[in-house]
């Protein structure tokens, strides 16, 4: 399966820190590098691409200098960027991930891929809210499923061609307790928390 790492957003919740969000250093390397490494070592991922934009020129330069394939998008709108990226990719299904999940591991990625079935059309990975809070993180986006709170991880698998054709996709949720997905570096507090874990 192909993997698309989204690293072209404005990162507005980080504030005016002077460093692009994907380039924030955690454990000695930029956070985007953690995600790239996890994808590259996953058994079920055969092609890794990172989408960048005018919002993340330093990230694009870093990735190119390190031989990591990139796709330049407009950076104006997430869905527009997704369509631009999907039009370049060739696989039937694409695993998408934000660039700011530093604890992500290849076994988790492989579990996501093997959990997806084509009849699902799309699958969103959710984390139990209790798991996220146990790590000192306040969930940004959550959803109630059968009376229980689940946090959106940002990782999903989608039917690439159906997305490009504008079709409505059936949406399945993969419900997990994976701590590896609990930390998204969106705010200075989350950045500090992530750094403390390394």
N, C-alpha and C positions, 0 to 999 in steps of 0.2 A: 504494500500500500504506500501511496505517496503521503508525505507529511508537509503541511504548510504551517510555518510559524509566523504569526502576525506581529510585526515589529514596526508598524508605520503610524501608530496613533500619536496623538498630541501629548499624552501623559499629563493632562492638566491637573490631576489630583496630587501629583508630586510637588506642585508649586514651582516657584522660580528658583530651582536649585542649580541651574547652569549645566546640568548633565542629563542627557537623554535617558529616559527610563530604562531601555534595554542595555544601556552602558553602565548602569549603576554596579559598582564592584561589590560582589558578595563572595566570600571565600577565595579572594585573590583574583577572580576573573569576572568579566561582565555577566550579568544575570542571563542574557541571551545565550551565552556560551554554554551555560549549564543545560539549557533546553536543547540546544543543538547537539550536544554530546549525548544526551539521553536518547534523542531520536536516532542519531547515527549508530548507536550500539544496540538498538532494538532489533530483534530478529525479524519482525514482521514489517519493518519499514525499509523500503529499497531506494527511496529518493527523498531527500530533504531540501526544502526551499524556504527561504525567509523573505517575507514581503516587507519592503521598506518604502519610505516616501520622503518628500521634502521635509517632513517633520523630524526625520531621523537620519540626517546626512552622515553624522559621525558613526552611527551604527552601520550604515551601508559601507562606509569606508573600512571600518574594522572587519566586517564580514568578508568583503572582497579581498582584503589583505591576507586573510586567513583561509582563503580558498573555499569559502562557503557561498553557495549559489543564492542569488537574490533576484527578486522581481520588484521593479519600481512601480508603485501605484500612486494615485493622487493624494491619498492621506486625508481626504475630506470627509469620507463617510465609510463606515465599516463594511456595509453591504456592497457598496460600489467597489471598494478595495478587494473584497472577496471575489466578486465577479471578474475583476481584472486579473486576479491571480489564477482563478479557475480556468480562465480562457487560455492560459499558457500551459497549464498542467495537462496531462494526458490520461491519467488513470480513471477508472470508473468511480472509485471512491477515494476520498481524501480525508485524512485525519488533520484537523486544525487545532492549533494550540496558541495561546498567548505566549509572549516572549518573557514573561515575568514570573514563572513558577520555578524557583531555584531548587526545590527539593524533588523535582520530577526525576523519575528513574526509568530505565529501559524496561524492567519487568512490568511496571504499571502500564506503560505504553503497549506492550505486548498483550497484556490482559484486556486492555480496551479494544484492540484490534480483533482479538479472538472472540470477544463478547458481541461484536457487531455481526449482524446477518443482513444480507441484501434486502430481504423483505421489510426490514425496518425503515429503509430509505434514509433516515437520519437518526443519530443517537447522541444525546447530550449526557455527559458524565456529571453526576451530582455527588456531593459529599455531605454526610450527616452533619447538621449544624453543630451538634454537641461536640463532634470531633474537632471542628474548626475552632470553637470557643475554648476547648481544652488546651489549645496551643497559644492562647492569648490573642487570638485574632477576632475582630468584630466582622461578621459577614457583610459583604457589600450587597450582594444580590442573592436572594433566597426565594424559595417556592414551597408552598404547602402541598404535600402529596400524602393523601390518606391520613390527614391530621398530624403529620410530622413535618418538621422544617428541614429542608434540604438546601444546600448552597450550590450555586452554579459554578463549576470549576473553570469554565472557559474552554475545555477540551470537548470536541465533538467529532463525529464522523458523518460525512454527507455524501450523497449521490451527486457527483460533480456535474454530470450532464443535465440532470433534472434541475439543479440550481440555475445553470446557465439558461435553460429553457423557461425559467420562471414558474416552474410547477410547484404546487403546494406539496410539501413533503410531510409524510407521516413522521411524527416525532416520538421516539422512545427515550426513556430515561434509564441510564445505568446508575443504580443507587449503590454508593460505596461508603466505606469508612477510611479511605486512603488518606493518611496524613501527608503523603507526598504531594497531594494536590491542594492542601489546605492554605498554603501561604502564597498569595498573589501580592507582588510588590507594587501597590498602587499609591501608597501614601508614605510620608517620611516615617511614621510609626511602624508600618509594615516592613519598611526597609531595615529599620533598626532591629526589629524582631527577627527577620531573616538572617541578618549578619550575626546575631547572637547565637543562632543555631549552627553556625559554621565555626 
